[in-house]
Amino acid sequence: MKKILIITFLTIFTFSCESPAPAEKEAERAPGFLRTPDGDIPADDANPENLDLWDKYIEAHNNRDLDAIASMNIDSTQQMGSFKIVGPDGSVIDGSDTHIEFLKGWFESENPTWNTWFSYTMKVENQPGEWVISGAQVTKTVNGEEVTSYDVIDAYIEEGKIGAFWVFTRAEPQQ
């Protein structure tokens, strides 16, 4: 009887040591997803260099460096086609040259500046490019008054360049 108890104890002890700690277990699902009509597509962390690209892109906007902005735009992507921006009002800027012309006028009329407060880079499974989701406080002058908004941008990156982005804006709450 004593031997059976020892064998049972050793068996339980041995098998209990083999199960992985919760932190070591593989996640049951990806940390993110893209929801499509065909179902959810897993998304995961992407190349952190995308964050550097986005920071330089915003810095070029704040410095009004149109040549640098144009050099970071890609003319065409596998995923999105030509360079494009979808604005918060649903307007579409199609093409890098159109983007630069838009910025010339906007810089002159409203003098916008960006202060990024978060960015995250992600990769959607089976897509050729990657994404940066970024939030910024945007200050501009509208009709002579300083106006602040909070923008969230979904930027698509392919081959180390900006290929498209969508801007979502929320006005600053009244104080």
C-alpha positions as a printed Julia matrix, in Angstrom:
175×3 Matrix{Float64}:
   0.0    0.0     0.0
   2.86   2.33    0.87
   4.42   1.77   -2.58
   1.1    2.56   -4.32
   0.81   5.84   -2.41
   4.4    6.79   -3.25
   3.91   5.94   -6.95
   0.61   7.85   -7.03
   2.2   10.87   -5.32
   5.2   10.83   -7.69
   2.89  10.47  -10.72
   0.73  13.42   -9.64
   3.81  15.5    -8.82
   5.48  14.68  -12.16
   2.44  15.5   -14.32
   1.59  18.64  -12.37
   5.03  20.04  -13.18
   4.52  19.59  -16.92
   1.62  22.02  -17.38
   2.76  25.43  -18.55
   2.29  28.51  -16.42
  -0.6   30.73  -17.61
   1.83  33.32  -18.99
   3.51  30.64  -21.1
   0.27  29.39  -22.65
  -0.35  30.52  -26.18
  -3.05  33.17  -26.53
  -6.4   31.82  -27.61
  -6.83  34.72  -30.07
  -4.74  37.44  -31.67
  -4.47  40.72  -29.74
  -6.45  42.48  -32.46
  -8.57  41.95  -35.55
 -10.0   43.5   -38.67
 -13.71  42.75  -38.96
 -14.91  42.04  -42.51
 -18.15  40.66  -43.95
 -16.29  37.32  -44.25
 -15.31  37.3   -40.57
 -12.54  38.58  -38.33
  -8.98  38.64  -39.66
  -6.34  38.4   -36.9
  -4.04  41.39  -36.31
  -0.83  41.46  -34.32
   2.06  43.79  -33.49
   3.96  45.1   -36.5
   7.37  46.63  -37.19
   8.16  49.36  -34.61
  10.0   51.29  -37.35
   6.52  52.25  -38.58
   6.21  54.39  -35.45
   9.42  56.25  -36.36
   8.11  56.84  -39.89
   4.82  58.22  -38.53
   6.64  60.47  -36.02
   8.82  61.86  -38.83
   5.73  62.36  -40.98
   3.97  64.38  -38.25
   7.17  66.32  -37.55
   7.4   67.21  -41.26
   3.79  68.47  -41.09
   4.58  70.6   -38.02
   7.68  71.96  -39.81
   5.73  72.61  -43.04
   8.29  70.5   -44.92
   6.25  69.58  -48.0
   9.22  67.93  -49.73
   9.74  65.58  -46.78
   6.02  64.78  -46.65
   5.94  64.02  -50.38
   9.01  61.79  -50.04
   7.28  59.73  -47.33
   4.1   59.25  -49.41
   4.02  56.22  -51.73
   2.47  56.72  -55.16
   0.69  53.37  -55.27
   0.16  50.37  -52.99
  -0.86  46.76  -53.51
  -3.59  47.05  -50.88
  -5.09  50.51  -51.45
  -4.12  51.52  -54.97
  -3.06  55.16  -55.27
  -2.12  57.26  -52.24
  -5.27  58.53  -50.55
  -6.63  60.24  -47.49
 -10.18  60.05  -46.19
 -10.91  63.14  -44.11
 -13.14  63.37  -41.04
 -15.98  64.75  -43.19
 -15.73  61.88  -45.69
 -13.83  63.89  -48.3
 -11.15  62.02  -50.23
  -7.76  63.32  -51.3
  -6.49  61.1   -54.09
  -2.8   61.18  -54.96
   0.31  62.55  -53.29
   0.42  65.7   -55.47
  -3.17  66.54  -54.5
  -2.23  65.99  -50.86
   0.66  68.44  -51.08
  -1.54  71.07  -52.77
  -4.18  70.6   -50.06
  -1.56  71.02  -47.33
  -0.22  74.26  -48.85
  -3.66  75.83  -48.54
  -4.43  74.34  -45.13
  -1.1   75.36  -43.63
  -1.7   78.92  -44.87
  -5.33  79.19  -43.77
  -5.41  77.34  -40.41
  -1.78  76.78  -39.34
  -2.42  73.31  -37.83
   0.01  71.7   -35.39
  -0.04  68.14  -34.09
   0.91  66.82  -30.67
   0.88  63.01  -30.8
  -0.21  61.34  -27.59
  -0.32  57.68  -28.66
   0.68  55.42  -31.55
   0.5   51.67  -32.1
   1.64  49.63  -35.09
  -0.18  46.51  -36.22
  -0.17  43.93  -39.0
  -3.36  42.39  -40.36
  -2.87  38.77  -41.38
  -2.5   38.23  -45.15
  -2.32  41.97  -46.0
   0.8   43.24  -47.78
   1.3   46.36  -45.62
   1.04  47.36  -41.99
  -0.81  50.02  -39.99
  -0.17  52.75  -37.46
  -3.08  53.87  -35.33
  -2.21  57.21  -33.79
  -3.9   59.9   -31.74
  -2.97  63.57  -31.7
  -4.16  66.83  -30.27
  -4.5   69.18  -33.24
  -4.49  72.94  -32.74
  -5.43  75.27  -35.58
  -6.68  78.8   -36.13
 -10.21  78.97  -37.52
 -11.75  82.4   -38.21
  -9.09  84.0   -36.01
  -9.74  81.71  -33.02
  -7.59  78.86  -31.77
  -9.48  75.56  -32.02
  -8.35  72.22  -30.61
  -9.5   68.79  -31.72
  -8.41  65.25  -31.02
  -7.71  63.17  -34.12
  -7.28  59.43  -34.43
  -5.61  58.35  -37.64
  -5.44  54.89  -39.2
  -2.39  55.07  -41.47
  -1.6   52.32  -43.95
   2.12  51.75  -44.59
   3.64  49.75  -47.42
   7.31  49.46  -48.38
   8.27  51.88  -45.6
   6.04  54.7   -46.92
   2.63  56.14  -46.13
   0.04  54.75  -48.56
  -3.25  55.98  -47.14
  -4.87  57.22  -43.98
  -8.25  57.87  -42.45
  -8.79  60.77  -40.04
 -11.41  60.67  -37.28
 -11.86  63.95  -35.38
 -13.51  64.88  -32.09
 -13.8   68.49  -31.02
 -12.31  69.45  -27.69
 -15.01  69.41  -25.0
 -16.09  72.83  -23.83
 -14.36  73.88  -20.65
